[in-house]
Amino acid sequence: MSSSTQTIEHIVLFKVNEKTEPTKINTMLNRLNNLISLDQVLYLSAGPIFRNKSASSSYNFTHLLHSRYKSKEDLNGYGVHPDHQSVVKENVLPICDEIMAVDWVSNLENGSSSLVVKPGSAMKITFLKLKEGLGETEKGVVLNTISGIKNGVGKDFIEQISFGENFSPRAKGFTIGSIAVCGGVEELDKLDLNQEGVEKEKEKVRDLLDGVIVLDYVVPNSLSTANL
């Protein structure tokens, strides 16, 4: 019987200016990944976005940070920590044209062992913006649809799925975030090839949405994890 643990998901998207020198991008990513040393952080990975599959060109982000925490208090502690503030001021803001963050509370199965996403894993990250005026019933339909993906269309390819309602003030109006973790790019591609199943799931919620961001991200080999 599987257990679960309440986890805070924190994803930050960066749009790096296209004229930025590669050395400055590498320094930003290295310093972001080094933030795993902070006591509040359970898991952290930062790197380039593998594929941006968003329909709108407004969401042309280039890099991503994904980290996990035991509580909202720990996430807040990470945010105000001097080391984090230093990276943001010295390495992120000077080279990024746009930044957004999506946070949610997720119940992950199998306890702390599921908090670490293995190097080489491929993640499909989706952010959904619900139409204005929708209530809890419609929101529940969207969340239930995401919940059913792992055991439905993604049962042969998805190892872990995390989703929840955003609480970040920097989400640009996006309401729900989700992460589907596959063993690697091959499994992620097979998931994408199952177009019939994917479209069937999308159809359930299409009329409820006002915007969608879809990104593929491959966890770098230089994985950053804390001692769990």
Backbone torsions as a table, in degrees:
resi	resn	phi	psi	omega
1	MET	NA	128.2	-176.5
2	SER	-82.6	147.0	175.1
3	SER	-104.9	174.1	179.4
4	SER	-140.3	158.2	178.3
5	THR	-135.8	138.2	179.0
6	GLN	-76.9	125.9	-174.3
7	THR	-132.5	143.1	174.4
8	ILE	-94.8	121.4	175.6
9	GLU	-94.0	136.0	-179.8
10	HIS	-134.4	114.6	178.7
11	ILE	-123.1	129.0	177.1
12	VAL	-118.0	131.3	176.5
13	LEU	-106.6	136.9	-178.9
14	PHE	-122.3	136.4	169.2
15	LYS	-109.3	101.4	-178.6
16	VAL	-79.2	136.2	177.6
17	ASN	-57.4	133.2	-173.6
18	GLU	-64.9	-16.2	179.9
19	LYS	-92.4	3.9	-176.8
20	THR	-70.1	137.0	177.3
21	GLU	-66.9	138.1	-179.6
22	PRO	-54.6	-34.4	-179.4
23	THR	-63.2	-34.9	179.4
24	LYS	-71.3	-35.5	176.9
25	ILE	-66.4	-44.4	179.1
26	ASN	-62.0	-39.6	178.2
27	THR	-64.1	-42.2	177.4
28	MET	-59.0	-48.1	-177.8
29	LEU	-65.8	-40.9	179.2
30	ASN	-62.4	-43.9	-179.2
31	ARG	-69.5	-36.5	176.3
32	LEU	-63.7	-45.4	-179.8
33	ASN	-64.6	-29.3	178.8
34	ASN	-70.1	-12.0	179.3
35	LEU	-70.1	-5.6	173.4
36	ILE	-59.5	-21.6	-179.1
37	SER	-69.3	-15.2	179.7
38	LEU	-70.9	140.0	-174.6
39	ASP	-59.4	-30.6	-174.2
40	GLN	-74.2	-19.6	-170.2
41	VAL	-88.8	127.6	175.1
42	LEU	-90.5	-37.3	-177.0
43	TYR	-153.9	143.7	179.1
44	LEU	-154.6	137.8	176.5
45	SER	-147.0	132.6	177.5
46	ALA	-134.3	137.2	-179.6
47	GLY	-175.6	-175.6	179.8
48	PRO	-73.7	148.5	173.6
49	ILE	-71.6	130.8	-177.0
50	PHE	-73.5	-47.5	177.2
51	ARG	-147.0	133.5	173.6
52	ASN	-103.7	110.4	-174.4
53	LYS	-107.0	17.5	179.0
54	SER	-69.3	141.0	-177.8
55	ALA	-69.8	-33.4	-176.8
56	SER	-92.7	136.6	177.1
57	SER	-71.8	-8.3	177.8
58	SER	-67.4	-18.9	-175.2
59	TYR	-110.4	45.9	-176.8
60	ASN	-88.4	61.1	177.8
61	PHE	-74.3	155.1	-173.7
62	THR	-116.1	-27.2	-175.6
63	HIS	-138.6	165.4	-171.6
64	LEU	-148.7	145.7	170.5
65	LEU	-124.2	131.7	176.1
66	HIS	-125.4	126.8	177.3
67	SER	-142.9	161.9	-176.6
68	ARG	-132.3	149.6	-173.9
69	TYR	-142.4	158.3	179.2
70	LYS	-76.5	-26.1	-174.4
71	SER	-156.1	164.9	174.9
72	LYS	-63.5	-33.1	178.9
73	GLU	-63.2	-39.9	177.8
74	ASP	-66.9	-39.1	176.7
75	LEU	-62.3	-42.8	178.0
76	ASN	-63.8	-39.4	178.6
77	GLY	-63.5	-39.1	175.0
78	TYR	-62.1	-43.5	-176.5
79	GLY	-63.0	-35.7	-176.3
80	VAL	-96.7	-2.0	-178.4
81	HIS	-62.5	138.0	-178.6
82	PRO	-55.9	-36.4	179.2
83	ASP	-64.9	-41.9	177.7
84	HIS	-66.1	-45.2	179.8
85	GLN	-60.3	-36.8	179.9
86	SER	-64.8	-44.6	179.1
87	VAL	-62.2	-44.3	-178.5
88	VAL	-60.8	-48.2	-175.5
89	LYS	-71.8	-38.1	-173.0
90	GLU	-91.0	-29.9	-170.7
91	ASN	-123.6	-24.0	-177.4
92	VAL	-93.9	-60.0	-175.3
93	LEU	-59.3	-37.5	-178.4
94	PRO	-65.7	-20.3	-175.1
95	ILE	-120.1	-2.5	-176.9
96	CYS	-106.3	131.3	177.6
97	ASP	-84.1	-23.8	-176.8
98	GLU	-155.2	144.2	178.8
99	ILE	-140.6	137.9	170.7
100	MET	-141.5	154.7	-178.2
101	ALA	-135.2	140.8	176.4
102	VAL	-128.1	129.1	-178.5
103	ASP	-127.5	143.2	173.6
104	TRP	-154.6	163.2	175.7
105	VAL	-94.9	128.1	-177.8
106	SER	-128.0	146.1	173.2
107	ASN	-103.0	103.1	-178.3
108	LEU	-93.8	137.7	179.9
109	GLU	-74.2	158.2	172.5
110	ASN	72.7	18.9	173.4
111	GLY	65.2	-151.5	-170.8
112	SER	-64.9	-23.7	-178.7
113	SER	-62.9	-23.6	-178.0
114	SER	-86.0	-4.8	-176.9
115	LEU	-75.0	-24.6	-176.8
116	VAL	-93.9	119.5	174.8
117	VAL	-91.4	120.5	-171.9
118	LYS	-64.9	146.0	174.5
119	PRO	-55.8	139.3	-178.5
120	GLY	89.2	-12.4	176.2
121	SER	-65.4	147.6	178.6
122	ALA	-111.4	132.2	-175.4
123	MET	-118.6	136.0	170.6
124	LYS	-103.9	115.9	-176.6
125	ILE	-108.0	126.5	-176.6
126	THR	-128.4	131.5	173.8
127	PHE	-118.2	134.4	-177.2
128	LEU	-119.6	134.2	174.9
129	LYS	-109.0	114.5	-179.8
130	LEU	-79.0	150.4	177.8
131	LYS	-64.6	149.5	-179.7
132	GLU	-64.5	144.9	175.7
133	GLY	89.8	-3.8	179.2
134	LEU	-76.9	148.4	-177.4
135	GLY	-102.6	-168.1	-177.7
136	GLU	-66.0	-29.8	-179.9
137	THR	-63.0	-48.2	179.9
138	GLU	-65.7	-39.6	177.2
139	LYS	-61.8	-39.3	178.1
140	GLY	-64.1	-36.0	177.5
141	VAL	-61.6	-43.5	-179.6
142	VAL	-64.9	-46.3	-179.3
143	LEU	-64.1	-39.8	179.2
144	ASN	-66.9	-34.9	178.0
145	THR	-64.2	-45.1	177.9
146	ILE	-62.5	-42.0	-178.6
147	SER	-59.8	-34.9	-176.8
148	GLY	-80.6	-9.7	-175.8
149	ILE	-64.8	-43.2	-175.5
150	LYS	-59.8	-40.3	-178.3
151	ASN	-94.7	1.7	178.5
152	GLY	-110.9	-107.4	-176.1
153	VAL	-62.3	-26.4	-176.0
154	GLY	-104.2	12.7	-171.9
155	LYS	-61.4	-29.1	-177.7
156	ASP	-91.0	-6.9	-171.7
157	PHE	-127.2	-27.4	-174.6
158	ILE	-93.6	124.4	178.9
159	GLU	-89.7	-29.6	-177.7
160	GLN	-153.3	140.5	174.3
161	ILE	-130.7	136.3	-179.7
162	SER	-131.0	135.3	-179.6
163	PHE	-156.9	159.9	178.6
164	GLY	175.4	178.1	-177.5
165	GLU	-87.9	128.4	-177.5
166	ASN	-63.1	141.6	172.2
167	PHE	-125.2	6.3	178.7
168	SER	-79.8	137.1	175.3
169	PRO	-77.5	-1.1	-176.5
170	ARG	-110.5	26.6	-174.5
171	ALA	-93.9	3.5	177.3
172	LYS	55.3	37.5	175.4
173	GLY	88.1	-3.2	178.8
174	PHE	-76.1	137.6	-167.6
175	THR	-101.5	-35.1	-173.1
176	ILE	-132.3	137.6	176.3
177	GLY	-120.8	149.7	176.6
178	SER	-147.9	151.1	175.8
179	ILE	-130.2	125.9	172.0
180	ALA	-112.6	119.1	-176.4
181	VAL	-101.2	123.8	176.1
182	CYS	-111.1	162.4	-177.7
183	GLY	-63.6	-28.1	179.7
184	GLY	-175.2	-173.9	-177.6
185	VAL	-63.5	-36.2	-179.4
186	GLU	-59.6	-44.9	179.3
187	GLU	-67.9	-37.1	178.2
188	LEU	-63.7	-41.2	178.5
189	ASP	-65.3	-37.7	178.2
190	LYS	-65.7	-36.7	176.1
191	LEU	-61.9	-43.5	180.0
192	ASP	-66.4	-31.8	-178.5
193	LEU	-71.0	-18.9	178.4
194	ASN	-80.6	61.5	-173.0
195	GLN	-62.4	-38.3	-177.8
196	GLU	-61.1	-46.0	179.3
197	GLY	-67.8	-40.0	179.8
198	VAL	-63.2	-45.7	-179.5
199	GLU	-64.8	-34.5	178.4
200	LYS	-63.9	-40.2	178.4
201	GLU	-68.8	-41.9	-179.5
202	LYS	-61.3	-37.8	-176.2
203	GLU	-60.4	-28.4	-178.6
204	LYS	-64.9	-27.4	-172.6
205	VAL	-125.0	-0.4	-173.1
206	ARG	-53.8	-43.4	-176.0
207	ASP	-73.8	-7.7	-179.1
208	LEU	-95.9	-7.0	-170.0
209	LEU	-105.8	145.8	177.8
210	ASP	-117.0	-0.2	179.5
211	GLY	179.6	146.8	-179.1
212	VAL	-142.2	134.7	170.5
213	ILE	-117.0	127.7	178.0
214	VAL	-128.6	122.9	-177.2
215	LEU	-131.6	142.5	170.5
216	ASP	-106.9	137.0	-176.3
217	TYR	-139.4	132.8	177.4
218	VAL	-106.5	123.7	-177.7
219	VAL	-65.6	123.8	-178.5
220	PRO	-61.5	156.6	179.1
221	ASN	-66.8	-27.7	177.1
222	SER	-83.9	68.0	-174.9
223	LEU	-68.7	140.1	177.9
224	SER	-108.3	118.4	178.7
225	THR	-140.5	151.6	175.4
226	ALA	-95.0	170.9	174.4
227	ASN	-78.4	115.1	-175.5
228	LEU	-91.1	NA	NA
